[in-house]
Structure formats: structure tokens, C-alpha cells
Amino acid sequence: MKKVFFMVFLLASMFVCTGAFAASPLTSSFTQSDRSMPPLLSLFRQLQLTVPQRQQIIGIIRGLREKNYAKIEEYNKNNSKLLHLTLSDKYSSKNTQAIVEKQSKLFEVIALNQVHANRKIYAILTDEQKQSLKDHAVLLQLIDS
């Protein structure tokens, strides 16, 4: 089960972070703003998702992006603050601790949003698609090891 969550988390993360986009019949549900879909396109093909399934998954991922975007932006700004604070002659342990605590809370919210989205996506899949996703996750882990 951890492998499935990892795979869906990885794919949704790649969707949010990647920047390339290729036109194909699978992209008919996408808009110009969905330039980060290529990692999902191959998975859509592999899982043989129906059009309604693709549309539901895209909706879930878009919702996740909207939920997490501001939090990720804030997280990145805090990382920048930590770097500047660390390299500053006016270093303050108290300020550093406060920023790190904010980062922990932000990361927790982002991760929980991701897990909830993963579960929604997983629930859309048929039993055969779930097994195919599990097999794909195992293959990725073998490649990464």
C-alpha cells in the first residue's frame, strides 16, 4: 500500500512541478495551463483510463494544485528567509526556530492534502488498474535502487 501512495504522490508531484507538454489524443481534457502533464500521459496510457477517469483525475490534481500552491510558495519563501538568516551577521536562533516551525506546519498541510488527493485518485481506479499501478510503482523502485 505504501508503494501505491508513493507512486501516486510522485506522479501528482511531477504534475505540479514539471514544465513540458506534448499534444496527443489523451490531452483532449487538458487546457493550455496544464503544461506539466507528460509524466501522467504515459501512466494514463498504461492504466488504460477511460475519458471520465482522466477527467476526474485531472480535476483532483487541479484542485490539489489550487489548495497547495499558496502553501508551497510560502514554504519556498521561508526557505529563502532561512538561507538569508543563516548567512546573516544578525543570526537569531529564535527567528530560525519560528521559521522552522512554520515550515513544519506548512509541510504537514501540503503532505496531508497530497495524501487525500492520492486516495481520491486511487478510489477511481478499477481493480485491474490498481494492480497495474502497483506493478509500475515496484518497477520504479527497482530502477531507483
Buried (B, 14 or more C-beta within 10 A) or exposed (E): EEBBBBBBBBBBEBBBEBEEBEEEEBBEBBEEEBEBBBBBBEBBEEBEBEEEBBBBBBEBBBBBBEBBEEBBEBBEEBEEBBEEBEEEEEEEEEBBEEBEEBBEEBEEBBEEBBEBBBEBBBEBBEEEBBEBBBEBBEEBEEEEE
